[in-house]
Amino acid sequence: MTDPIQFTVPAAADAVAAVIGDREFIIQGDRRFTYAQIVERSNRLAAYLHSRGLGCHTERHQLAGHEVGQDLLGIYAHNRPEYVEGMLGAWRARVAPFNVNYRYVKSELQYLLSDAGASALLYHAAFAPRLAEVLADLPGLEVLIQIADESGNELLPGAVDYESIVAEGPATAPPVQPSPDDLYVLYTGGTTGMPKGVLWRQHDIFVASFGGRSLYTGELATTYEEIAARCTDSPGTTLMVLPPLMHGAAQWAVFTAMNTGQSVVFSPVTSHLDVDDVVATIEREKVLAVTVVGDAMARPLADAFERTTADLSSLAVVANGGAQLTPTAKQRLIDAKPNLMVVDGVGSSETGA
């Protein structure tokens, strides 16, 4: 009897893109990327990280449970395609990505990047001024990749423009083989003390929260071919992710969507929750499901549902995770959109979904 397969996220992405490469994966306003395009762009990022000497330097079986033998890439960014590409590209280069809370002030940002021992940072230009304030205290942070945005901020000294990497670099993945032992690192928010990095083996988070189990039966996938077949059989439904990707619940939703063949929609408004834009996007993209975190998102969404005249007939599910919904907020959503299913998920950084 053979041992059960151990999954990696990049291999799953390859398997999915091989069968539904032309299907749209990430949609944000007029920016639309297929599965094949996201994989290609992430490969280019992986090749760049590898060219800078980043990767895995000590295999997991040689380390204690709390130790990290890989370089770490912080992702200090809003919800945009680059965030997803950053995570996939890091894993493909055997670099461990981790989330950076973009609401942190100077001291919090310095603490987080120092605690992680980050070798590299992928960040939106809007955050360049705050990052510049802490760089002198982070001598190990040697690779800076800046994503251009509406802020118009210039590249920091030594930084490389992200689009120049993913649009023009080599599309061949680096000559390293990702391992199921490679890490997924998720930093807690620090609401119960200082932020801490939770270390997951890639296979374990794949099974726990990235769609490695059937959403309906809980049965474990056993092969990449099974993941691919599931995506081929999927009608290509659309999921709108409202929480920021610096939140684990949003990351889990995106990668579960990837491994079930769905299209993921982000609002083009990234500075705040614009529920009127959310409603317009649901109508335009025929969104089937929306993810939220707690009453802070559900209540404004209910307000928008109650006042809109938009066609929301495609919307069947509001999925909540990360913070429990109150019965009042849940009922308002249901009353505003008859036949809507409101699903409460549970989980944590340490346990998964």
Secondary structure, DSSP 4 states (H G I P E B T S, - for coil): -PPPP---HHHHHHHHHHHHTTSEEEEETTEEEEHHHHHHHHHHHHHHHHHTT-SBSS-GGGS-TT---B-EEEEE--SSHHHHHHHHHHHHTTPEEEE--TT--HHHHHHHHHHHT-SEEEEEGGGHHHHHHHGGG-TT--EEEEE--TT-PPPPTT-EEHHHHHHHS--SPPS----TTSEEEEE--STTSS--EEEEEHHHHHHHHSS-B-TTT-PBP--HHHHHHHHHHS---EEEE-S-TTSHHHHHHHHHHHTTT-EEE--S--SS--HHHHHHHHHHHT--EEEE-SHHHHHHHHHHHHH--S--TT--EEEE-SSPPPHHHHHHHHHHSTT-EEEE---BTTTB-
